[in-house]
């Protein structure tokens, strides 16, 4: 079994090497060769003031909501490349930025959890970008990643173009916790972008109902 694992690992490394030769990495922010998201673009990210803390609404189920930067410029391009263009390797440098943030601004959490997509949306896109980010962040922080306990059991219309109240109503009750594995756990809820935070809020309410003791929202970017 160990030899098989090593062989598979070696083949994966060779495959990635050959893919890089045929299709070399190109920065999702500026197009620079040799990078998925280069340091020059990282340096241009407009960070959110006050350690990325985003104001929350009254009676929020979230203990806090943090954002790495604002959803514009090079960061916006990188997120779009990951989310809509199928450029999954971009998730790794983005997750590295999230891990760096957590080193400098620690949060008390035990489990990393991505905001889930409905099964229909996942099939249409082929993947959940929040899940890829969460998995990469888990690898970097050595924290458990739970992609099974929280599901999106109701398909909702897109949030684009809706007001804050309409967004809250749209996703209310759309999420559900399965099992009892989150009892007493502090959860780091990961997503790519927060506009009003309505989706994160709906997830947090479900997580609290499912036994989570704390829920921290953590996103790459927030709308200004």
Backbone bond lengths (Angstrom), bond angles and torsions (degrees), N, CA, C in turn:
res aa  C-N    CA-C-N  psi(-1)  N-CA   C-N-CA  omega(-1)  CA-C   N-CA-C  phi
1 X - - - 1.464 - - 1.518 110.76 -
2 X 1.377 115.30 -41.96 1.452 119.20 179.21 1.516 111.87 -64.08
3 X 1.389 116.63 -40.59 1.460 120.31 178.89 1.509 111.26 -64.48
4 X 1.323 116.73 -38.33 1.449 121.21 178.71 1.521 110.85 -63.62
5 X 1.316 114.58 -42.39 1.463 119.28 179.57 1.525 110.77 -62.43
6 X 1.343 116.41 -42.54 1.462 120.29 178.93 1.525 110.65 -64.41
7 X 1.336 115.96 -40.92 1.459 119.87 179.62 1.520 110.94 -63.28
8 X 1.328 114.41 -43.94 1.472 118.79 178.98 1.516 111.09 -63.81
9 X 1.328 115.77 -40.38 1.452 120.43 178.79 1.527 110.77 -63.47
10 X 1.342 116.06 -41.98 1.465 120.51 178.70 1.515 111.78 -63.80
11 X 1.340 116.04 -40.54 1.457 119.76 178.67 1.524 111.16 -66.12
12 X 1.314 116.82 -39.33 1.464 120.30 178.91 1.522 110.61 -63.10
13 X 1.351 116.31 -41.03 1.467 120.25 179.48 1.525 110.71 -65.29
14 X 1.361 116.43 -42.64 1.460 120.86 178.51 1.522 110.80 -63.61
15 X 1.332 115.59 -41.90 1.462 120.50 179.77 1.524 110.80 -61.48
16 X 1.342 116.10 -44.61 1.461 120.15 179.07 1.524 111.35 -64.57
17 X 1.349 116.22 -37.81 1.463 120.59 178.03 1.525 111.23 -63.19
18 X 1.338 116.20 -45.07 1.462 120.35 179.83 1.530 111.44 -65.80
19 X 1.322 115.94 -39.29 1.466 119.51 177.72 1.522 111.22 -63.75
20 X 1.341 116.02 -38.30 1.467 119.70 178.54 1.521 111.34 -66.55
21 X 1.347 116.29 -32.28 1.461 119.68 177.36 1.525 111.28 -69.69
22 X 1.347 114.68 -43.91 1.462 119.41 -178.09 1.525 111.84 -76.88
23 X 1.326 115.55 -40.33 1.465 121.19 -178.54 1.526 108.61 -130.03
24 X 1.324 117.40 78.52 1.468 120.37 -174.54 1.521 111.86 -60.96
25 X 1.339 116.30 146.90 1.470 119.36 178.36 1.519 111.32 -55.59
26 X 1.314 115.39 142.36 1.461 121.51 177.71 1.527 107.29 -135.65
27 X 1.300 116.39 126.60 1.461 121.59 -174.37 1.516 111.72 -54.28
28 X 1.329 115.63 128.80 1.463 120.84 -179.17 1.524 112.21 -70.29
29 X 1.324 116.49 -16.48 1.456 119.45 -179.73 1.511 114.49 -91.35
30 X 1.361 116.93 -40.94 1.470 120.31 -174.48 1.521 114.09 -129.35
31 X 1.344 117.37 -7.94 1.462 120.11 179.08 1.511 114.54 87.17
32 X 1.316 118.36 5.05 1.457 122.71 -178.37 1.526 110.27 -65.12
33 X 1.337 116.89 133.52 1.455 121.73 -178.72 1.531 111.49 -71.93
34 X 1.340 114.71 145.90 1.451 120.60 174.78 1.512 115.37 94.53
35 X 1.329 117.29 0.03 1.463 121.30 -178.19 1.523 109.49 -140.45
36 X 1.350 115.66 149.48 1.462 119.52 170.96 1.527 110.59 -88.77
37 X 1.329 115.98 -31.12 1.464 121.70 173.65 1.521 106.11 -157.66
38 X 1.316 116.40 103.49 1.459 120.85 -167.84 1.536 112.66 -78.85
39 X 1.338 115.34 162.27 1.462 121.48 -178.29 1.526 111.62 -64.19
40 X 1.310 117.00 -30.00 1.469 119.66 178.25 1.524 110.31 -63.26
41 X 1.327 116.10 -41.46 1.467 119.76 177.34 1.529 111.01 -70.76
42 X 1.336 116.12 -36.62 1.466 119.76 176.90 1.521 110.36 -59.14
43 X 1.337 116.13 -41.11 1.462 120.46 -177.78 1.529 112.38 -66.23
44 X 1.330 117.35 -18.19 1.467 121.03 -178.82 1.533 113.21 -93.92
45 X 1.334 117.09 -1.15 1.471 119.93 177.98 1.518 109.66 -65.11
46 X 1.326 116.06 129.45 1.466 121.47 176.69 1.525 108.39 -83.95
47 X 1.315 116.27 102.93 1.457 119.96 -175.76 1.525 111.73 -73.56
48 X 1.320 115.02 152.24 1.464 121.56 178.78 1.522 108.59 -79.46
49 X 1.313 115.93 136.47 1.455 120.60 -177.92 1.531 111.43 -64.52
50 X 1.330 115.70 164.96 1.466 123.07 175.95 1.528 111.64 55.23
51 X 1.344 115.18 52.80 1.475 122.54 176.35 1.524 113.03 60.67
52 X 1.317 117.29 23.83 1.463 120.07 177.47 1.508 113.95 80.90
53 X 1.332 117.55 9.52 1.462 120.49 -179.30 1.522 110.39 -71.15
54 X 1.324 115.90 128.47 1.456 122.35 -179.79 1.529 108.83 -104.71
55 X 1.345 118.20 128.46 1.472 119.76 179.01 1.530 110.83 -57.11
56 X 1.330 115.66 141.05 1.456 120.73 -179.78 1.511 110.72 -112.29
57 X 1.329 114.74 160.30 1.463 120.04 178.94 1.527 110.33 -78.78
58 X 1.339 117.83 160.61 1.473 120.72 177.06 1.529 111.23 -60.05
59 X 1.323 115.80 148.11 1.475 122.58 178.79 1.527 112.64 60.41
60 X 1.317 116.39 29.62 1.462 120.41 179.52 1.524 110.29 -67.88
61 X 1.334 115.88 145.01 1.465 121.17 174.74 1.527 110.99 -83.01
62 X 1.332 116.43 -9.46 1.455 121.45 178.11 1.528 110.14 -85.99
63 X 1.309 116.48 138.16 1.457 120.11 173.11 1.519 111.23 -76.40
64 X 1.307 115.62 -22.37 1.457 121.15 178.14 1.513 109.39 -178.53
65 X 1.317 115.68 160.71 1.466 121.62 177.97 1.514 107.80 -135.19
66 X 1.315 116.12 119.62 1.464 121.81 -178.94 1.523 110.11 -116.07
67 X 1.323 115.86 145.35 1.462 121.98 178.41 1.522 108.71 -133.37
68 X 1.322 115.70 138.33 1.459 121.05 179.43 1.523 111.33 -67.27
69 X 1.329 116.94 -46.35 1.459 120.58 -177.07 1.507 111.44 -156.57
70 X 1.328 115.25 -175.62 1.463 120.74 177.96 1.527 110.33 -87.28
71 X 1.314 115.52 150.25 1.463 121.90 -175.31 1.527 110.41 -83.48
72 X 1.314 114.10 73.20 1.457 119.72 176.13 1.527 109.36 -156.12
73 X 1.325 116.21 176.97 1.456 121.17 175.97 1.512 114.81 57.75
74 X 1.342 115.04 -139.38 1.463 121.69 -174.49 1.529 112.00 -67.65
75 X 1.339 116.89 -33.57 1.472 119.33 179.17 1.517 110.63 -66.04
76 X 1.313 117.29 -40.63 1.461 121.41 177.45 1.530 110.52 -60.37
77 X 1.332 116.71 -43.67 1.460 120.88 179.39 1.532 111.16 -61.59
78 X 1.334 115.82 -41.98 1.468 119.43 -179.44 1.518 111.50 -65.83
79 X 1.323 116.63 -41.66 1.467 120.39 179.25 1.522 110.47 -64.82
80 X 1.320 117.44 -41.92 1.466 121.03 178.08 1.529 110.91 -63.94
81 X 1.336 116.55 -37.66 1.471 119.71 178.50 1.520 110.62 -62.80
82 X 1.319 116.63 -40.95 1.465 120.98 178.37 1.520 111.45 -70.67
83 X 1.314 116.25 -43.77 1.461 121.43 -170.43 1.518 113.89 -79.67
84 X 1.322 116.97 -39.53 1.467 120.11 -171.66 1.523 114.67 -114.87
85 X 1.333 117.63 -20.06 1.464 119.95 -174.79 1.519 113.29 -105.62
86 X 1.323 116.79 4.60 1.458 119.90 176.67 1.512 115.09 71.17
87 X 1.325 117.86 17.73 1.466 120.59 -177.95 1.539 109.31 -89.11
88 X 1.295 114.44 72.92 1.471 120.82 -174.60 1.528 114.49 -60.89
89 X 1.355 119.52 -34.30 1.466 118.38 179.39 1.530 114.07 -59.08
90 X 1.326 117.25 -19.50 1.468 120.30 178.27 1.531 110.43 -62.98
91 X 1.336 116.76 -22.47 1.463 120.51 -178.94 1.527 111.80 -61.68
92 X 1.321 117.51 -32.99 1.470 119.17 -175.40 1.523 112.19 -65.28
93 X 1.349 119.95 -53.31 1.470 117.94 178.26 1.522 113.04 -64.53
94 X 1.332 117.48 -30.36 1.458 119.69 176.91 1.533 110.40 -67.99
95 X 1.337 116.26 -40.84 1.464 120.09 177.07 1.525 110.95 -65.90
96 X 1.325 117.12 -33.25 1.464 120.29 176.50 1.523 110.74 -62.12
97 X 1.321 116.73 -36.51 1.467 120.66 176.58 1.532 110.57 -66.45
98 X 1.330 116.34 -39.53 1.465 120.09 177.63 1.528 110.50 -64.86
99 X 1.327 116.35 -42.27 1.466 120.49 179.53 1.525 110.77 -64.48
100 X 1.318 116.55 -39.53 1.466 121.16 178.13 1.524 110.18 -63.45
101 X 1.327 115.96 -40.30 1.464 119.94 177.25 1.528 110.35 -60.06
102 X 1.326 116.81 -45.88 1.465 120.79 -177.80 1.526 111.73 -65.43
103 X 1.323 117.40 -30.90 1.459 120.12 175.70 1.526 110.61 -64.30
104 X 1.331 115.60 -40.15 1.460 120.44 -177.34 1.527 113.19 -86.27
105 X 1.330 116.48 -23.38 1.468 121.88 -177.92 1.526 109.09 -136.22
106 X 1.326 117.21 73.26 1.475 120.92 -173.81 1.532 112.87 -59.63
107 X 1.322 114.91 145.35 1.459 122.21 174.29 1.538 108.36 -124.14
108 X 1.333 117.70 143.65 1.466 121.13 -178.36 1.524 112.12 -82.61
109 X 1.322 117.00 87.55 1.462 120.59 -179.39 1.520 110.11 -133.27
110 X 1.319 116.12 158.68 1.465 122.16 179.98 1.523 112.47 -117.15
111 X 1.327 116.32 -30.35 1.466 121.73 -173.72 1.521 109.36 -129.65
112 X 1.339 116.49 136.07 1.464 122.24 173.30 1.520 108.27 -96.64
113 X 1.316 116.18 133.97 1.457 120.28 -178.56 1.532 109.86 -139.63
114 X 1.333 118.15 128.18 1.464 119.52 176.94 1.523 111.24 -81.90
115 X 1.325 116.34 151.91 1.463 120.24 170.19 1.529 106.68 -66.76
116 X 1.337 118.56 122.17 1.465 119.95 -175.09 1.528 112.84 -80.11
117 X 1.316 114.77 150.21 1.463 121.47 169.03 1.525 108.35 -93.49
118 X 1.321 115.83 156.10 1.463 118.85 170.40 1.529 108.39 -67.10
119 X 1.315 116.74 149.33 1.467 121.72 -176.92 1.531 111.63 -54.13
120 X 1.325 117.28 -38.94 1.471 120.77 -179.98 1.532 110.99 -63.09
121 X 1.326 116.49 -43.29 1.468 120.96 179.09 1.527 110.94 -66.07
122 X 1.329 116.35 -39.31 1.463 119.87 179.17 1.520 110.53 -63.17
123 X 1.328 116.45 -41.39 1.471 120.11 178.88 1.519 111.08 -65.61
124 X 1.318 117.14 -38.75 1.463 120.75 -179.94 1.528 111.35 -65.99
125 X 1.341 116.69 -43.69 1.465 121.08 -177.11 1.520 111.77 -84.13
126 X 1.330 115.33 -30.33 1.455 120.01 -178.85 1.516 113.61 96.36
127 X 1.304 117.62 -11.14 1.465 122.09 -179.19 1.527 108.72 -170.11
128 X 1.329 114.63 165.88 1.459 121.61 175.02 1.523 107.24 -111.13
129 X 1.324 117.83 112.79 1.462 121.17 -176.12 1.528 112.09 -61.53
130 X 1.335 116.91 -32.81 1.465 119.74 178.25 1.528 110.86 -66.10
131 X 1.328 116.49 -36.56 1.462 120.49 178.85 1.522 111.24 -67.05
132 X 1.326 116.92 -41.27 1.466 120.56 178.36 1.531 110.19 -62.74
133 X 1.331 116.54 -43.27 1.464 120.75 177.12 1.527 111.02 -60.44
134 X 1.332 115.64 -45.44 1.467 120.67 -178.77 1.530 111.15 -62.39
135 X 1.330 116.90 -42.32 1.459 120.42 179.98 1.530 110.87 -64.01
136 X 1.325 116.43 -42.65 1.461 120.18 178.58 1.528 110.53 -64.91
137 X 1.329 116.28 -40.48 1.464 120.05 178.76 1.527 110.71 -65.75
138 X 1.321 116.98 -38.47 1.457 120.85 176.67 1.517 111.85 -61.60
139 X 1.331 116.67 -40.59 1.466 120.83 178.01 1.526 111.09 -61.76
140 X 1.317 116.08 -38.04 1.465 121.21 -176.38 1.524 112.86 -78.66
141 X 1.313 117.09 -29.94 1.465 120.86 -176.06 1.522 113.46 -104.44
142 X 1.337 116.54 -6.63 1.475 122.27 -177.36 1.527 112.06 59.91
143 X 1.323 116.88 29.26 1.460 122.00 176.32 1.535 109.38 -98.80
144 X 1.325 115.67 151.21 1.456 121.14 178.04 1.533 110.04 -65.94
145 X 1.334 115.64 137.56 1.463 121.61 175.67 1.519 108.11 -112.27
146 X 1.312 116.83 123.48 1.465 122.82 -178.48 1.532 108.90 -111.13
147 X 1.330 115.91 111.98 1.467 120.30 -179.61 1.529 111.39 -111.49
148 X 1.328 116.79 10.71 1.462 120.10 -174.58 1.522 114.45 -116.33
149 X 1.332 117.46 -28.40 1.471 119.44 -172.30 1.522 113.34 -72.49
150 X 1.327 117.64 -30.55 1.466 121.09 -179.07 1.523 109.24 -109.48
151 X 1.341 116.50 125.34 1.466 120.46 178.85 1.530 110.13 -125.09
152 X 1.307 114.35 156.33 1.466 120.80 172.97 1.522 106.14 -101.82
153 X 1.325 116.14 97.77 1.469 120.14 -171.12 1.519 112.69 -89.62
154 X 1.339 117.03 -8.75 1.471 119.87 179.11 1.519 109.46 -124.14
155 X 1.330 116.15 125.61 1.464 121.29 178.09 1.522 108.98 -76.46
156 X 1.325 116.68 124.89 1.461 120.96 -177.39 1.524 110.52 -115.83
157 X 1.331 117.35 153.04 1.461 119.82 174.30 1.527 110.73 -61.44
158 X 1.326 116.47 160.29 1.462 120.55 178.30 1.527 110.52 -61.58
159 X 1.332 115.95 147.86 1.455 121.74 -178.17 1.531 112.88 -81.06
160 X 1.323 116.44 -15.70 1.470 120.78 -176.13 1.530 110.71 -58.04
161 X 1.317 115.42 130.65 1.457 120.53 176.38 1.518 114.48 88.72
162 X 1.330 117.92 -5.48 1.458 121.08 -179.10 1.522 110.52 -91.44
163 X 1.330 115.94 150.65 1.460 120.69 175.31 1.524 109.21 -73.62
164 X 1.331 116.94 171.76 1.457 120.33 -179.76 1.522 111.67 -59.70
165 X 1.319 117.51 -45.35 1.462 120.60 -179.93 1.516 111.57 -66.50
166 X 1.334 116.68 -38.20 1.466 120.53 178.04 1.530 110.63 -65.50
167 X 1.335 116.25 -36.86 1.460 120.39 177.73 1.526 111.02 -64.49
168 X 1.328 115.63 -43.43 1.465 119.89 179.02 1.525 111.32 -61.01
169 X 1.344 115.45 -43.56 1.467 120.28 -179.75 1.530 110.69 -67.41
170 X 1.322 116.24 -38.09 1.460 122.02 -176.38 1.526 112.41 -60.99
171 X 1.340 117.05 -39.63 1.469 119.77 -174.57 1.527 112.97 -103.63
172 X 1.330 116.93 0.32 1.470 119.11 -179.38 1.532 110.49 -61.37
173 X 1.321 116.81 126.02 1.462 121.16 178.89 1.517 114.70 75.71
174 X 1.333 117.24 10.55 1.467 119.77 -177.45 1.525 112.83 -81.25
175 X 1.333 117.08 -13.53 1.461 121.08 -175.31 1.524 111.26 -116.32
176 X 1.319 115.10 153.70 1.463 120.25 -177.22 1.527 109.65 -148.30
177 X 1.326 116.05 142.78 1.465 121.62 176.29 1.519 109.36 -96.19
178 X 1.327 115.75 134.31 1.462 122.07 177.06 1.525 109.58 -104.58
179 X 1.314 116.93 135.81 1.452 121.07 177.19 1.521 112.85 76.35
180 X 1.334 114.84 -171.31 1.458 121.11 -176.41 1.524 112.16 -123.20
181 X 1.312 116.21 22.45 1.462 120.25 -176.79 1.504 115.26 -71.36
182 X 1.340 117.32 -12.85 1.459 120.21 -177.89 1.524 113.46 -99.03
183 X 1.317 116.96 5.38 1.460 120.38 -178.91 1.530 111.22 -56.00
184 X 1.332 115.18 118.76 1.459 120.81 177.27 1.512 115.33 74.56
185 X 1.331 118.59 6.62 1.452 122.15 -177.08 1.530 111.82 -88.78
186 X 1.328 115.00 146.19 1.465 121.76 172.90 1.524 107.54 -96.90
187 X 1.330 116.46 122.75 1.466 122.42 -170.68 1.527 111.30 -109.33
188 X 1.332 115.85 135.98 1.463 122.19 169.76 1.525 106.69 -101.29
189 X 1.319 116.71 108.89 1.464 123.35 -174.76 1.529 109.02 -93.47
190 X 1.322 116.92 115.48 1.463 122.49 -170.55 1.523 111.64 -106.60
191 X 1.343 115.44 135.38 1.466 121.52 173.13 1.519 108.40 -147.29
192 X 1.335 115.83 172.33 1.460 118.57 -179.10 1.530 112.33 -82.60
193 X 1.341 117.14 -49.17 1.466 120.85 -174.07 1.522 110.61 -135.27
194 X 1.322 116.16 141.99 1.457 121.78 170.94 1.524 108.09 -117.27
195 X 1.332 115.84 124.22 1.468 119.89 176.43 1.526 108.97 -95.13
196 X 1.318 116.32 -67.25 1.467 120.49 173.22 1.526 111.12 -107.38
197 X 1.333 117.05 -12.08 1.457 121.05 -176.89 1.517 113.58 85.45
198 X 1.343 117.32 8.41 1.463 120.90 -176.02 1.531 112.20 -62.76
199 X 1.320 117.45 -42.30 1.465 120.53 -179.27 1.527 110.74 -66.34
200 X 1.315 116.91 -44.04 1.459 120.70 177.18 1.529 110.45 -61.16
201 X 1.327 116.06 -39.40 1.461 121.13 179.52 1.528 110.81 -63.24
202 X 1.330 116.65 -44.60 1.463 120.64 179.64 1.526 110.77 -63.49
203 X 1.342 116.58 -39.87 1.464 120.34 176.56 1.526 110.69 -63.31
204 X 1.326 115.78 -43.37 1.463 120.58 -178.10 1.525 111.63 -62.35
205 X 1.328 117.36 -39.71 1.462 120.46 177.83 1.533 110.24 -62.14
206 X 1.346 116.31 -42.40 1.468 119.74 178.68 1.523 110.81 -65.72
207 X 1.318 117.26 -40.48 1.461 121.27 -179.60 1.521 111.63 -65.17
208 X 1.328 115.66 -41.93 1.465 119.66 177.43 1.528 110.40 -62.84
209 X 1.346 116.04 -43.75 1.471 119.99 178.18 1.523 111.16 -63.14
210 X 1.348 115.95 -27.94 1.462 120.80 179.83 1.512 114.18 -87.11
211 X 1.347 116.83 4.38 1.462 119.52 173.82 1.511 117.07 109.09
212 X 1.348 118.48 -4.87 1.464 120.13 179.66 1.529 110.14 -63.76
213 X 1.326 115.90 137.08 1.469 120.04 -178.39 1.524 111.82 -82.60
214 X 1.333 116.65 -33.29 1.460 122.28 179.28 1.524 108.88 -143.50
215 X 1.328 116.29 149.19 1.465 121.33 175.70 1.527 108.43 -137.22
216 X 1.315 114.93 118.29 1.461 121.30 176.04 1.529 108.73 -108.48
217 X 1.317 116.75 127.27 1.457 121.00 174.50 1.521 109.33 -86.13
218 X 1.330 116.68 137.15 1.466 121.06 -177.34 1.526 108.59 -143.14
219 X 1.328 116.60 116.11 1.459 121.06 -175.29 1.529 110.50 -128.46
220 X 1.323 114.55 158.11 1.454 119.07 174.74 1.531 111.36 -67.41
221 X 1.336 116.05 -41.15 1.458 118.59 -172.70 1.521 112.09 -147.95
222 X 1.308 114.70 153.94 1.460 121.73 173.79 1.511 109.07 -127.25
223 X 1.324 115.03 149.59 1.463 120.79 174.59 1.534 108.67 -67.29
224 X 1.311 116.00 147.39 1.465 119.79 177.00 1.523 110.51 -71.30
